[in-house]
Amino acid sequence: MADLASKIGPVSTDFTSVNTNVAVDGVTYNQGYSMTGQAPAVGLIPDIADMGEGVHYTLSGYDYAYGTTNPMPRSIRTVCDGDKFAMFHSTVSANGSYGFMLYIDGKPASLTPYAATNSPTSFSTVLFPSAKPRLLEIRTANGIAAIYTQKQYNLWKPVPRKGPRVLVIGDSYASNFGATNAMQSIYWDIGPLIGSEDVWVDHVGGSGFGVHSTGGDGQTSSTIPSRYLDRVTSSFGVAPQLGAWTLEAIKPDVLVIHGGGTNDKYKGRSNAQVIADMITVIDTARRKLPNAKIIVTEGFAPPMFFSTFNPDYIAIRQGVQAVRKDVYYVDVATTKPWIQGTGYSGALTNVGNSDLYIGTDGAHPVNAGHLYIRHRMAAKIRTILADTGALKGTLV
């Protein structure tokens, strides 16, 4: 790793050495890539950038493209044949996510994120020892407004991402809640573990199958649709830079429905109501995605709610499983719970693993917990990807 890091120049906030005129297909542009919709010509964005994998909120009140308050974690790839490139990005994140990871030809330039500056927006320049084509991937929770290279060099779109397209729909357990930043969350870097470069996560904290978010992940309104059913039915969500989307348009090969009704139960819905809502969500998703592998997984039962929610999870899963036998069920909490114990950070009991994996709120995982669940989920998803149908309807 040190060898690779020594081959690139410093990452800095000095933009003065980069010419903002960019040549793409023989045409000079001021921006090589723009997430703000201000590209100089129609077709420029899809020509030179792959805005694939990312972690996103669904609610339209967020600034999807770029902003200093609610930037969207995502992975962006482009190919550059110059000896430098620069990006204009935000450096302040409301969800505790700072810095960016840089991958060159698929390998990380550093094992830790590059730190962003303290100003609301910043230019960061990456210098190379020579000019040659390189596949660049920027993974960050800070909004990226534009990518540039010098006029005599080019930016262009790389080959399509490899592996199945995976879409995760979930609540705060599918987000980075409790982790240091978005790059630590369960699904943010699960792609390499399941052989996919195309993983999307659509999460709204506090949402459920039958309830809207009311404050989770910074949300303050229950009027914007955020129920799971709304999110498999409506045209909004994971890919705003591609315009309004539907499941039919995104066409994931794998749909992970993450959550066993945690927020539904927390907000007073009965097991029967949650079962009916889950079946409706699965029915809707199956009609739209007849060939996709659909995975249903519980939100794990953490110490704060274990004795209350775990019996409910079992009843809910069994009720749904009795009706829908064409989907896969990943057993997180109902047989041998992945998170066990009654303790958590600040209230240790030395029982099970919850002391290590759960944060001070008694409900959400810390970095180690997100990583633990990521690896266990990845193993289950790999098994399901390899299955020819025998495991449908069963606990995987």
N, C-alpha and C positions, 0 to 999 in steps of 0.2 A: 504494500500500500504506500509506504514511504517513497518507493521508487516511482510510482505513478504520480504521486503528489509533486515530486521534484521536477516532473516534466512539464508542468504548467506554470504559468506566471502567477503573480499574486492576484487575488480577488480584492478589488478596492472599490471605493465610491468615487473615484476620479473618472469623469466621463469626458474630459477635455480632449483626450487622445483619439476619440472615435468620431469618425465622420458620419453624420446622420443620413447621408444619402446612401441608399441601398439599391443595388442592381439585382432585379429578379427577372429572369427570362428576357434580359436585354432592356428592361424598362427601369428607369431610375425612380425610386420611391423615397419618401422621407422616413417611412417606417417599414421595416421588414415584416413586422407582425404587430397586430394591434388587437387586444381583447376588448377595447372600448367601442368597437364598431366604427372607428375612424380611419380605417384602412383607405389608402388613396384610390384603390380600384376594386371593383366587385371581383370576387374570386381570389383576392390576394391571400386571405387568411387560410383557406383550405389548400392553397398552392404550396405554402412553405412551412406550415406548422401543423403538428398533430396534437390536438388538445385532449387526447384520450383520458387516461385514468385520473380519477380525482375523488375527493370527498366533498360532499355538498349538502347544504341545507335545502329544503324544498320551498320554504316560504318566500313569496315574491318580495317581501319587505327587505330582503338582503340585497346588497350590492354584489351581484354575481361576478361581474367583469373585473372590477377594480375598485378599491376603496381603502381608507385608512381605518375603518371601524369594523367591517365584517368581511374581510377577504376570504376567498375560497381556497381551501387546500386542494392542490391538484398537481398533476404531472404534465409537463409540456415538453415536447420533443421537436427539435428541428435539426437540420444538417447545415453546417457552416464550413466553407472551405477557406476561411480567412485565418489570420493569425491573432484575431481578437474578436470578441463579440461583447455586446453590452445589453443590459436590460434595465428598463425603467419600472420600478416596483415600489409597493408600499412596504413599510418596515414596522408598522404598528398594528398589532392584532388584538382584537377584543377578546379572543378566545385563548390567549396565552401562547400563541404559536409564532415563533420568531425564526429568522434565518432561512437558509435554503440549502438543499443538498444538490450537488452537481455531479452528474454521471457523464463520463466521456467514453463513447463506444461501449456502453453497458457496464462500465466499472466506476465505482465512486471515486472521486478525486480526493475525498476525505471521509473518514469514518464518522465525523461529527459535522453538524450543519455549519456553514459559514454564517457568521454573525452579521446581522443587518445593522445599519446605523440607527441613531436615535431620532433622526428627523422623520416626519410623516411620510415622505417619499424620498426615493434615492435612486441614483444611477449606480449600478455595479458593473464593473468591467472585468472580464476575464481575458488574460493574455496568454498566448501560446508561443513556444519558441520558433514555430514555423507555420507557414500557411499550407494546409492540406485538408481534405474533407474529413470532418468528424461528426459523429452522431452525438448531439448534445441533449441531455435530459435534465430539466430543472424540476425538482420536487420541492414544493414550498407551500406554506399556509399563508403567505403574503401575496396579495394580488399583483399580477404582472400585467402592466399596461402595454409594453412594447419590447421587442427584441430588435437589435440593430447589428449590422456589421459594416465595414468600410465599403466605399463605393465600388472598388474594383473587385470585391468578393461577392459571394452569393449565399443566400439562404434558401433552402427548399425543403419540401415535406419529405420525411423519411418513409420507408416502406411500412406497410400496415403492421400494427402490433400483433405479436404472436400469442397463440393460445385462445381459449374460449373467452367470450365476453361475459363477465360476471357482474350482476347488479344486486346490491344489498339494499333492502328497505328496512329501516329500523328506528329505534328510539335512541336515548342517550347511551345505551350500552353499545350501540354501533358507532358512537362518536368517540371523541377523545376526552369525554368528561372524566375527570379524575386523573388524567395523564398530564405530563408536563406540557405536551403540545400535540398537535394533530399527527405528527410523524411518529408518535408513540402508540397510536390507537390500534385497536384490534385489526381492522381491515385495511389500514393505510398501506402497509407493506406486506400484505399477505400474498400478493401476486406471485413473487418468485417461489413461494412455498407450494403453490398449486399449479405452476406452469402457465401462468397467464400474465400478459402485460396490459391487460384491459379490464381492470377492476374498478367499478363505480360504487360509491356508497352514498345513499340518500337517507339522511337521518334527521329527525326532529325530536329533541329531548322533550319528554313529557307527553309524547303522543302515544296512541294505542290503536287497536283495531276499531274501537268504537268511540274514542275520545280524542279531542283536539289537544294540542299543546297549550298550556296556560302558564308560560314562564320558563319552560325548559330550554336550555341552550340560548338563553337571552330573549326568547320569545315572550311577548307580553299580551298577545291577543289570541282569543279563541275563535275569532270570526274567520280567519284564513284557514281553508281546508288543510288539515295535516293528519287526519286519520289515515290509517293504512289503506282503507278502501278508497278514499279520495286520491291517494297517491298512485294507485294502480288504475284509476279511472280517468283522472283529469290530465290536462296537458300542461304540466309544469314540472320543474324539478331538476334533474341531474345535469342536463346539458343546455343551459340557457344560451350559450354562445352559438348553439345550433338552431336556436329558435324553439318554439313550443314543441314539447315532445310527448310522445305516448309510448307505452310499452311496445306497441306494434312497430313504432319507428326505431326505437333503440334496439329491439330484438336481441335481448341477452340470451346467451346459450344456457346460462344458469341464473336462476332467480333465488336469492336467499331472503327469506322473510324472517327477520331476526326479532324475536320478542314473543313471550308467552302470555301476553296480557298483563304485564307488570303494572303499567299505568292504568289500564282498565280496572284492575282490581284495586289499585291505590285510590282510584276515584269512584269506587263504589259499585261497579258493574258486577252482576252475578256471573257465576261460571257458565250458566246456560246462555247468557247474552254474549259472553266472550266466544264461546264455541260457535254460536250462530254467525258472529261477525267474522271469525277466522275462516269459516267455511265459505262465506260470501267472498272474502278476499281471494281465497284459493280458486274458487269457481271463476271469478273475474279474470284472474291472472292466467288460468288455464285456457280460457276462451281466446285470449289475446296471444298466448304463447303456446300453441298446441304441441310444439316439439321441444320446448325447453325442459330442462331438469329443474324442478321446483323443490327447494329445501326449506323446511319449517324447523326453526330452532327456538327453544325457550330463551328468554332472558334469564340468566342464572339467578338463583335465590340467594341474595347476600345476607350477612348476619342480621342486619336491621329488620329484615322481613322474612327470614327463613321459615320460622315455625308457622307463619300465617300463609305465605305464598306457595311454599313447596307442595303441600297437599292440593292446593288449587291447580298448580301446574300439572300435576298428575291427572286430575279429573279433566282438565281442559284438553290436554294432549290426547287422552284416551277417547274423549268425545269426538274430537276432530278426526282422529285416526280411524274411528269406526265408520266414518262416512267417506273420507277421501283417502283412497288407497293407491292413488297414482302419483303421490309425491313422497319425498324422503323426509324422515324425521330424525334430526340430530338431537341426541339425548344429552342435554346439558345439566338438567336439574332434577329429573324425575326418577332415575334409577340409582345411580351413584353420582351425586352432585359433584361437579368439577370444583366448586367452591364449598368448602366445609368448615365448620367452626362457628363460634359465636363472637369471636374477637375481631378487632380491626385496628388500624393505626390510631394510637392514642388510648385504646381500651383493649389491651392484649389479654388473651386468656390461655395462650399456649395450647390450644386445641385446634386440630385441623390445619388448613393452610390460609385461612382468612386473615390471620394476623399479618401475614406477608403480603397478601394480594389486594386487600380492601382498604380504602382511604378513610379519612376521619369522619366522613358522613355516614359510614356504615353501610353504604349502598353501592358505591362505584369503585372500580378497580384503579389502583395506582399503576405506574409504568410496568412493574413486574407482573401485575395481574393482567394487563392488556396483552403483554407478550405471551404469558402462559396460555391465555384463552386463544390467542392468534394461532399458536402452534397446534393446539388441540383441534381448533376449527379447521385448520388447513389439512390435517390428517383425515378428518371426516370428509371434507370436500374432495380430496384426492380419491378416496374410496368411492364416492358417489360418481365422480367423473369417469372412473374405470368400470362402473357397473353397467350391465346390459339390461337391467330391469328386474333382476331377482330381489333387490333390496327395496324396491318400491313398497311403500306402506308399512315398512318395518322401522324399528329403531336402529339407526346406524351407529 
